[in-house]
Amino acid sequence: MLAETPLTGVETMSIAIIGLGNMGKGLAKRLSGKAELVLAARDEALAKSLAAELGVKSASISDAIATAEIVVLAVPYASALELAKLPALTGKIIVDISNPVKPDFSGLLIGHNTSAAEEIQKLAAGAKVVKAYNTIFAQLFDVSPAATAKVPVFVAGNDEAAVDRVAELVTLSGFAVEKTGGLDAAKLVEPVGMLNIRLGYGLGRGTAIAPTWTAVAA
């Protein structure tokens, strides 16, 4: 068994990160030592290796979900839809970080009338889905938390307590919280994520950018 890393969160969170692409890895690095963290992926050897590197736990996808209060689906939209069908997610807080992009990244598969988060909620009816992290690039996890402390993560969800818990998670991971209302707000937040992708890749701005909301003094 791996040695436990001292936890610094005000109230310890049990978090499962499912999927260890760039976003999942980055979030895991930011949260290690600050939460009861378990990593899972279809490639269980990858999850075990990263967990050993960070000094956290790894498990199968089903076991990781079973032990966690909050389940971060750090996978593409299509995979998130499949995972959302798992009965083990009932009663859990699900964090959807996906952008439902077309294969060529030219735009969104869905939008304005519905959202990835809302479609996931339909399949995971017994869970509490919260949208977050879809408007930032994974590369921001690699810079100092001090550099991202004012970078907003837009959060949307129907359950107030679940939104508050995810807001704590966002703060713990070194970002600012921008609450946007109910889960229907994901229809607005996901196009913002697509705009960031277009600016970053299509228009050459790079991945060290993030959208923000600014209050202008009268």
Order of alpha helices (4+ residues) and beta strands (2+ residues): beta-alpha-beta-alpha-beta-alpha-beta-alpha-beta-alpha-beta-alpha-beta-alpha-beta-alpha
